[in-house]
Amino acid sequence: MNQTQVLPLPLLIGVLLLISPFAFSQLMTNSNVGITINASTQLTVKGDVQNVGTSTITNSGTIDLNGNWINNSTNNCFGISQGTVIFNGANQTIGGSSSTLFNHLTLAGTGIKTLLVNTTAGGGNVAPTGVLALGALPLQLNSKSLTITNPTPLAITRTTGLIESESVPALGYGVVQWNIGTAAAGNNFIIPFGIVSPAAYIPLNINITTAGAGATGFISAATYPTNVTATPNNRPLPTGVPSLNDISGTENASKVIDRYWIMGAQNYSTLPVSTLLFRYRESEWDATGGSTNLITEAELRAQKYDGFVWSNPTLGLVSTALNTVTVTNVNAYNNLWTLVANSSPLPIELLSFTATPTGTQHVLCQWVTASEQNNDFFTVERSVDGLNFEKVGIVDGAGNSNGYLNYTFTDQEPYKAFPITG
């Protein structure tokens, strides 16, 4: 028989053992209590749950929650217990001063469920099998991280639900970390990214083709669109990207779609190899909504930035019907990805350039590139005033390269406007 208690100033002390269905209304505060919910038992809370002090919950049954979850205790609350928590109200939040480690986490009811603190789902036992069941509802990361400990593709399920990662760099990325460990070839991990308004479903597929080495290894991802009405568009830029200029300083944003993916992979001695499938919205490549994009959709390719330089556009397959770009044989994930027009990629990257006087009254020019795309040659020029230049030589380029390359050129007749010593 269900029991309902109204707790205006609730305080639970001692140990509470639930062996039959219970229901609490308003606010349930768990203060320095060890609560045990047995299997086949459901605790229904018609309000908020707040955990404080050293309180824990050993949950082998179900908690049906209509309010918010607040974990202000000194631990992750559920430990290794393997029960279910159902968020069954309207708009609900997961917050508090400490992260909560859910096993089965189910979204039900209505509205949007929002993280106010970094949160984990999938369970904390030795072999986590918990599931994040989105159902038909959105989970908004709100610049927080969501860690999935279950290392199988079945760890996240949905009907029409989604995970909204969208947040600008200044607020911090909303990141999904999936602890896939040594997942074998054939495991296709789908992070169901999407947007609540205007509604869009843009999942990221990570299909493992070769397992990585590292039991605690994980892959993480976040995504966000840019402001198409900014001048230039494709802003704000991701953290750590200084510009989208080409080597001549010309803005290249019109050839880059209005979306970025921030990715990472850690705790591996050998990274897994995968096929990545990126999805984008129609409005993110074309010139609608005020965008200045000048892209032919069939030319879209993926390009990766490692925190220092852009790689060459990765060979892949674009589907203009499905708004997807597929990239095979990926074994480097950090730091971020975007999609560019293959005819005008983010270009050759110049890491350094020095000009050093020598003892023979010459000037030795040295430079290093990190990547080159269709680079036929370098033209070396010199100037007295920094405004007017003249050509002094040509050095062959590498054509296409993803590795570091060193170049040298000696100016045999440098300007004599300033004395050269040495």
PyMOL commands that set and color helices and strands:
alter all, ss='L'
color gray80, all
select helices_A, chain A and resi 153-155+169-171+253-255+282-284+297-299
alter helices_A, ss='H'
color red, helices_A
select strands_A, chain A and resi 4-7+15-18+22-31+34-37+42-53+56-59+62-65+69-73+84-87+92-95+104-107+113-115+119-121+132-133+138-140+145-148+156-157+162-164+175-178+188-191+194-195+200-201+204-210+218-225+259-266+273-279+300-305+316-319+324-330+335-341+349-357+363-383+389-401+405-411
alter strands_A, ss='S'
color yellow, strands_A
deselect
rebuild
show_as cartoon
